[in-house]
Amino acid sequence: MSATLAPRVVVVSRRSELDELLGRHGTRAAAAYFLKERGREIAEVEARHAAQEAALATVSAALPADWRRGQVHRDDLSRFLFAPEDIVVTVGQDGLVANAAKYLAGQPVLGVNPEPERNPGVLARFAARDVAGLLPAVLAGRAATQSRAMAVATLDDGQQLAGLNEIYIGHQTHQSSRYLLTTPQGEQERHSSSGVLVGTGTGATGWCASVALMRDLANTLPGPDASELCWFVREAWPSPATGARLTAGRVGSGQRLTLTSESERLVAFADGVESDHLVLAWGQRITIATGTRHLTLVVP
């Protein structure tokens, strides 16, 4: 930490479902009517909102008075400037850790789960009440941490995008994408598919897991702390010009998977954040590999 500045904790959160409903419908009554028409009660949404607000309040109270503090919502992460010495506390679902990770460079992340009865807590492993006791240990470098590999997509013009869970490459509307795929072993095949998914060991419990289970390929998924990646082609269409033979595999450390676009516009985005993406024009090449950046996750 800097000798001249007090430590800074940045709290990351996202709008609750109640916030989103009120933003869309304007009033509680209108939101309640909307939910009731769909067989739901607003009391459930309000209870979840209250749980998140209570967790945020507990975390805020846990921050030492002489420490600096910052707060950022998920939608503003791409515009927020994290400092190298920051300690990051996410309050929300596991996905919020992944959303923040792509904008970090080794800062420790402490994930708070405000709804343990609803969220699995794979990445967000702590209760809000744990934060006060953990922060001094994190600052001193005594807290237990786990290094999680990130996938990095690199365009042939140098632009990059990182993902903690997975990177999707395909058409923005998920319609048919055409490209030439080159595996880490050098095999090639032209595809017409609904895109390619490249996942990390962290992402092996999410989107990639659902694809692997459907194909009985669970053994292709890397472990949580592995430096390897897995990849899956979604719904490859066999035709006279395209194939469906090369549709899954692993990307080892130091290897890369390459796609050369044969569509006018393909996109690559990470961890479900479609608004932050790279664009591939016809003929552009993108490579995906394990990056040098890792998430430093605080663990129990």
Secondary structure as a PSIPRED ss2 file (coil, helix, strand):
# PSIPRED VFORMAT (PSIPRED V4.0)

   1 M C   1.000  0.000  0.000
   2 S C   1.000  0.000  0.000
   3 A C   1.000  0.000  0.000
   4 T C   1.000  0.000  0.000
   5 L C   1.000  0.000  0.000
   6 A C   1.000  0.000  0.000
   7 P C   1.000  0.000  0.000
   8 R E   0.000  0.000  1.000
   9 V E   0.000  0.000  1.000
  10 V E   0.000  0.000  1.000
  11 V E   0.000  0.000  1.000
  12 V E   0.000  0.000  1.000
  13 S E   0.000  0.000  1.000
  14 R C   1.000  0.000  0.000
  15 R C   1.000  0.000  0.000
  16 S C   1.000  0.000  0.000
  17 E H   0.000  1.000  0.000
  18 L H   0.000  1.000  0.000
  19 D H   0.000  1.000  0.000
  20 E H   0.000  1.000  0.000
  21 L H   0.000  1.000  0.000
  22 L H   0.000  1.000  0.000
  23 G H   0.000  1.000  0.000
  24 R H   0.000  1.000  0.000
  25 H H   0.000  1.000  0.000
  26 G C   1.000  0.000  0.000
  27 T C   1.000  0.000  0.000
  28 R H   0.000  1.000  0.000
  29 A H   0.000  1.000  0.000
  30 A H   0.000  1.000  0.000
  31 A H   0.000  1.000  0.000
  32 A H   0.000  1.000  0.000
  33 Y H   0.000  1.000  0.000
  34 F H   0.000  1.000  0.000
  35 L H   0.000  1.000  0.000
  36 K H   0.000  1.000  0.000
  37 E C   1.000  0.000  0.000
  38 R C   1.000  0.000  0.000
  39 G C   1.000  0.000  0.000
  40 R C   1.000  0.000  0.000
  41 E C   1.000  0.000  0.000
  42 I H   0.000  1.000  0.000
  43 A H   0.000  1.000  0.000
  44 E H   0.000  1.000  0.000
  45 V H   0.000  1.000  0.000
  46 E H   0.000  1.000  0.000
  47 A H   0.000  1.000  0.000
  48 R H   0.000  1.000  0.000
  49 H H   0.000  1.000  0.000
  50 A H   0.000  1.000  0.000
  51 A H   0.000  1.000  0.000
  52 Q H   0.000  1.000  0.000
  53 E H   0.000  1.000  0.000
  54 A H   0.000  1.000  0.000
  55 A H   0.000  1.000  0.000
  56 L H   0.000  1.000  0.000
  57 A H   0.000  1.000  0.000
  58 T H   0.000  1.000  0.000
  59 V H   0.000  1.000  0.000
  60 S H   0.000  1.000  0.000
  61 A H   0.000  1.000  0.000
  62 A H   0.000  1.000  0.000
  63 L C   1.000  0.000  0.000
  64 P C   1.000  0.000  0.000
  65 A C   1.000  0.000  0.000
  66 D C   1.000  0.000  0.000
  67 W C   1.000  0.000  0.000
  68 R E   0.000  0.000  1.000
  69 R E   0.000  0.000  1.000
  70 G E   0.000  0.000  1.000
  71 Q E   0.000  0.000  1.000
  72 V E   0.000  0.000  1.000
  73 H E   0.000  0.000  1.000
  74 R H   0.000  1.000  0.000
  75 D H   0.000  1.000  0.000
  76 D H   0.000  1.000  0.000
  77 L H   0.000  1.000  0.000
  78 S H   0.000  1.000  0.000
  79 R H   0.000  1.000  0.000
  80 F C   1.000  0.000  0.000
  81 L C   1.000  0.000  0.000
  82 F C   1.000  0.000  0.000
  83 A C   1.000  0.000  0.000
  84 P C   1.000  0.000  0.000
  85 E C   1.000  0.000  0.000
  86 D C   1.000  0.000  0.000
  87 I E   0.000  0.000  1.000
  88 V E   0.000  0.000  1.000
  89 V E   0.000  0.000  1.000
  90 T E   0.000  0.000  1.000
  91 V E   0.000  0.000  1.000
  92 G C   1.000  0.000  0.000
  93 Q C   1.000  0.000  0.000
  94 D H   0.000  1.000  0.000
  95 G H   0.000  1.000  0.000
  96 L H   0.000  1.000  0.000
  97 V H   0.000  1.000  0.000
  98 A H   0.000  1.000  0.000
  99 N H   0.000  1.000  0.000
 100 A H   0.000  1.000  0.000
 101 A H   0.000  1.000  0.000
 102 K C   1.000  0.000  0.000
 103 Y C   1.000  0.000  0.000
 104 L C   1.000  0.000  0.000
 105 A C   1.000  0.000  0.000
 106 G C   1.000  0.000  0.000
 107 Q C   1.000  0.000  0.000
 108 P E   0.000  0.000  1.000
 109 V E   0.000  0.000  1.000
 110 L E   0.000  0.000  1.000
 111 G E   0.000  0.000  1.000
 112 V E   0.000  0.000  1.000
 113 N C   1.000  0.000  0.000
 114 P C   1.000  0.000  0.000
 115 E C   1.000  0.000  0.000
 116 P C   1.000  0.000  0.000
 117 E C   1.000  0.000  0.000
 118 R C   1.000  0.000  0.000
 119 N C   1.000  0.000  0.000
 120 P C   1.000  0.000  0.000
 121 G C   1.000  0.000  0.000
 122 V C   1.000  0.000  0.000
 123 L C   1.000  0.000  0.000
 124 A C   1.000  0.000  0.000
 125 R C   1.000  0.000  0.000
 126 F E   0.000  0.000  1.000
 127 A C   1.000  0.000  0.000
 128 A H   0.000  1.000  0.000
 129 R H   0.000  1.000  0.000
 130 D H   0.000  1.000  0.000
 131 V H   0.000  1.000  0.000
 132 A H   0.000  1.000  0.000
 133 G H   0.000  1.000  0.000
 134 L H   0.000  1.000  0.000
 135 L H   0.000  1.000  0.000
 136 P H   0.000  1.000  0.000
 137 A H   0.000  1.000  0.000
 138 V H   0.000  1.000  0.000
 139 L H   0.000  1.000  0.000
 140 A H   0.000  1.000  0.000
 141 G C   1.000  0.000  0.000
 142 R C   1.000  0.000  0.000
 143 A C   1.000  0.000  0.000
 144 A C   1.000  0.000  0.000
 145 T E   0.000  0.000  1.000
 146 Q E   0.000  0.000  1.000
 147 S E   0.000  0.000  1.000
 148 R E   0.000  0.000  1.000
 149 A E   0.000  0.000  1.000
 150 M E   0.000  0.000  1.000
 151 A E   0.000  0.000  1.000
 152 V E   0.000  0.000  1.000
 153 A E   0.000  0.000  1.000
 154 T E   0.000  0.000  1.000
 155 L E   0.000  0.000  1.000
 156 D C   1.000  0.000  0.000
 157 D C   1.000  0.000  0.000
 158 G C   1.000  0.000  0.000
 159 Q C   1.000  0.000  0.000
 160 Q E   0.000  0.000  1.000
 161 L E   0.000  0.000  1.000
 162 A E   0.000  0.000  1.000
 163 G E   0.000  0.000  1.000
 164 L C   1.000  0.000  0.000
 165 N C   1.000  0.000  0.000
 166 E E   0.000  0.000  1.000
 167 I E   0.000  0.000  1.000
 168 Y E   0.000  0.000  1.000
 169 I E   0.000  0.000  1.000
 170 G E   0.000  0.000  1.000
 171 H C   1.000  0.000  0.000
 172 Q C   1.000  0.000  0.000
 173 T C   1.000  0.000  0.000
 174 H C   1.000  0.000  0.000
 175 Q C   1.000  0.000  0.000
 176 S C   1.000  0.000  0.000
 177 S E   0.000  0.000  1.000
 178 R E   0.000  0.000  1.000
 179 Y E   0.000  0.000  1.000
 180 L E   0.000  0.000  1.000
 181 L E   0.000  0.000  1.000
 182 T E   0.000  0.000  1.000
 183 T C   1.000  0.000  0.000
 184 P C   1.000  0.000  0.000
 185 Q C   1.000  0.000  0.000
 186 G C   1.000  0.000  0.000
 187 E C   1.000  0.000  0.000
 188 Q E   0.000  0.000  1.000
 189 E E   0.000  0.000  1.000
 190 R E   0.000  0.000  1.000
 191 H E   0.000  0.000  1.000
 192 S E   0.000  0.000  1.000
 193 S E   0.000  0.000  1.000
 194 S C   1.000  0.000  0.000
 195 G C   1.000  0.000  0.000
 196 V E   0.000  0.000  1.000
 197 L E   0.000  0.000  1.000
 198 V E   0.000  0.000  1.000
 199 G E   0.000  0.000  1.000
 200 T C   1.000  0.000  0.000
 201 G C   1.000  0.000  0.000
 202 T C   1.000  0.000  0.000
 203 G H   0.000  1.000  0.000
 204 A H   0.000  1.000  0.000
 205 T H   0.000  1.000  0.000
 206 G C   1.000  0.000  0.000
 207 W H   0.000  1.000  0.000
 208 C H   0.000  1.000  0.000
 209 A H   0.000  1.000  0.000
 210 S H   0.000  1.000  0.000
 211 V H   0.000  1.000  0.000
 212 A H   0.000  1.000  0.000
 213 L H   0.000  1.000  0.000
 214 M H   0.000  1.000  0.000
 215 R C   1.000  0.000  0.000
 216 D C   1.000  0.000  0.000
 217 L C   1.000  0.000  0.000
 218 A H   0.000  1.000  0.000
 219 N H   0.000  1.000  0.000
 220 T H   0.000  1.000  0.000
 221 L C   1.000  0.000  0.000
 222 P C   1.000  0.000  0.000
 223 G C   1.000  0.000  0.000
 224 P C   1.000  0.000  0.000
 225 D C   1.000  0.000  0.000
 226 A C   1.000  0.000  0.000
 227 S C   1.000  0.000  0.000
 228 E C   1.000  0.000  0.000
 229 L E   0.000  0.000  1.000
 230 C E   0.000  0.000  1.000
 231 W E   0.000  0.000  1.000
 232 F E   0.000  0.000  1.000
 233 V E   0.000  0.000  1.000
 234 R C   1.000  0.000  0.000
 235 E C   1.000  0.000  0.000
 236 A C   1.000  0.000  0.000
 237 W C   1.000  0.000  0.000
 238 P C   1.000  0.000  0.000
 239 S C   1.000  0.000  0.000
 240 P C   1.000  0.000  0.000
 241 A C   1.000  0.000  0.000
 242 T C   1.000  0.000  0.000
 243 G C   1.000  0.000  0.000
 244 A C   1.000  0.000  0.000
 245 R C   1.000  0.000  0.000
 246 L C   1.000  0.000  0.000
 247 T C   1.000  0.000  0.000
 248 A E   0.000  0.000  1.000
 249 G E   0.000  0.000  1.000
 250 R E   0.000  0.000  1.000
 251 V E   0.000  0.000  1.000
 252 G C   1.000  0.000  0.000
 253 S C   1.000  0.000  0.000
 254 G C   1.000  0.000  0.000
 255 Q C   1.000  0.000  0.000
 256 R C   1.000  0.000  0.000
 257 L E   0.000  0.000  1.000
 258 T E   0.000  0.000  1.000
 259 L E   0.000  0.000  1.000
 260 T E   0.000  0.000  1.000
 261 S E   0.000  0.000  1.000
 262 E C   1.000  0.000  0.000
 263 S C   1.000  0.000  0.000
 264 E C   1.000  0.000  0.000
 265 R C   1.000  0.000  0.000
 266 L E   0.000  0.000  1.000
 267 V E   0.000  0.000  1.000
 268 A E   0.000  0.000  1.000
 269 F E   0.000  0.000  1.000
 270 A E   0.000  0.000  1.000
 271 D C   1.000  0.000  0.000
 272 G C   1.000  0.000  0.000
 273 V C   1.000  0.000  0.000
 274 E C   1.000  0.000  0.000
 275 S C   1.000  0.000  0.000
 276 D C   1.000  0.000  0.000
 277 H E   0.000  0.000  1.000
 278 L E   0.000  0.000  1.000
 279 V E   0.000  0.000  1.000
 280 L E   0.000  0.000  1.000
 281 A C   1.000  0.000  0.000
 282 W C   1.000  0.000  0.000
 283 G C   1.000  0.000  0.000
 284 Q C   1.000  0.000  0.000
 285 R E   0.000  0.000  1.000
 286 I E   0.000  0.000  1.000
 287 T E   0.000  0.000  1.000
 288 I E   0.000  0.000  1.000
 289 A E   0.000  0.000  1.000
 290 T E   0.000  0.000  1.000
 291 G E   0.000  0.000  1.000
 292 T E   0.000  0.000  1.000
 293 R E   0.000  0.000  1.000
 294 H E   0.000  0.000  1.000
 295 L E   0.000  0.000  1.000
 296 T E   0.000  0.000  1.000
 297 L E   0.000  0.000  1.000
 298 V E   0.000  0.000  1.000
 299 V C   1.000  0.000  0.000
 300 P C   1.000  0.000  0.000
